[in-house]
Amino acid sequence: MHAASRGTPLAEGRPREKAPPRVAGAAARAAAAAAVEAVRGRGRSLSEALAAPQVLALSDGRDRALVQELSYGTLRLLPRLEALAASLMHKPMRATDRDLEALVLIGLYQLIATRIPAHAAVAATVAAAKSDERPWAAGLVNALLRRFEREGAELDARLAAIPRVRWLFPDWLLHRLQAAWPDHWTAICEASNARPPMTLRVNRLRTDRRAYAQLLAAEGIASRPLPYADAALRLDTPVATDRLPGFDSGLVSVQDGAAQLAAVLLDAQPGDRVLDACAAPGGKTAHILERAGNDLDLTAVDLDPQRIERVAQGLARLGLRARTCVGDVARPEGGWARDQYGRILLDVPCSATGVIRRHPDIKWLRRDADIAQLADLQRRILDALWPLLAPGGVLLYATCSVLPEENEDQVAAFLARTPDAAPRPIAAEWGLPRGPGRQILPEPDGMDGFFYARLEKTAP
């Protein structure tokens, strides 16, 4: 089948994925399949899987880029690819051959969603399956992929009626989205299955948005300002950070526009004492400091020592000052927990259902039971940190979730049990009002999914 005619019913109306710079060999396919199986079979995050020695051993940067393209893309389309693979096989693969099944999924993804020539995609994927331990494996992968070339359109049309295949979401999460967002769930799914845009945050201590856009233009990088985030530039086409002018010297950071709203809503003023709880990876910490002229008594806390070290490294790159501490915000203790703060940013651990387009593995790592557990953790953190807020102070509650149990329901319950807490309404043109807060839903060319609520401590 000619490469240009391999469209399927599920792909109608969608632009094709861009091809990588060149077709890599068997090693890249094998590494991508190993990363996919690490997520599917062992519950590892994709970022962790892509840091495996098998990926890092690839000496060619184009090969590593292809591994990332194939693994991210396969996880985006996973239910569709799994359903196709099952239809192509006469019987399921054994549990010991799940790595081979992942390789089949990688092969199908190339045939469906990339412009890699079919013969090259099949040949390299089959080569990756060759093994002395399984001499039959390469022949099986070749037969399955060749059969898909002949019968793929018919199989796709038949499988498209299955909701998880049509929307590329696990059933449990699809049901939650339908219940929470009856008028928006289809748009949420479509945006979550798209490639994410790349947005920058200009360090206004060192330059301004217009000047930096001109620097980008001089490098052939097109950008446009975001309407609601005054330091944000959206790139027309994502690029590697080493192509961004002045990135190493702190002129700019990568941060979605929705995340940039946190510093605006917190509105810390020079001289304020600020706590950034759950601070890693540190983008919001840095933005809070940039907006206040790097003149804050700011403490950034995170439970993970390695992640808090990355926060410190990011602040150093940007020339910013803050204290960084390892600590459990659900059980505050130590010096940072004895202070009173005029502003607290509480970006709680959550399901991350608003940023699935950036982390497609979330759909397959999360379970339905996780939502109640996360909501309980969020409740405990809110109750534990509230005593650290000074009277008259403001706590900004934030998640990158679109589920009400973690967002408006959580905040409403906190307000009901906390006599000295009052909502401070958010008047904005972005997002949707949801109870005491405001919800941003992911949009294909817009912001990530975020929820914000501002809570003020009333005087005794």
Secondary structure, 3 states (H helix, E strand, C coil): CCHHHCCCHHHCCCCCCCCCCCCCCHHHHHHHHHHHHHHHHHCCCHHHHCCCHHHHCCCCHHHHHHHHHHHHHHHHCHHHHHHHHHHHCCCCCCHHHHHHHHHHHHHHHHHHHCCCCHHHHHHHHHHHHCCCCCCCHHHHHHHHHHHHHHHHHHHHHHHCCCHHHHHCCCHHHHHHHHHHCCCCHHHHHHHHCCCCCEEEEECCCCCCHHHHHHHHHHCCCCEEECCCCCCEEEECCCCCHHHCCCCCCCCEEECCHHHHHHHHHHCCCCCCEEEEECCCCCHHHHHHHHHCCCCCEEEEEECCHHHHHHHHHHHHHHCCCCEEEECCCCCCCCHHHHCCEEEEEEECCCCCCCCCCCCCCHHHHCCHHHHHHHHHHHHHHHHHHHHHEEEEEEEEEEECCCCHHHCHHHHHHHHHHCCCEEECCCCCCCCEEECCEEEECCCCCCCCCEEEEEEEECCC
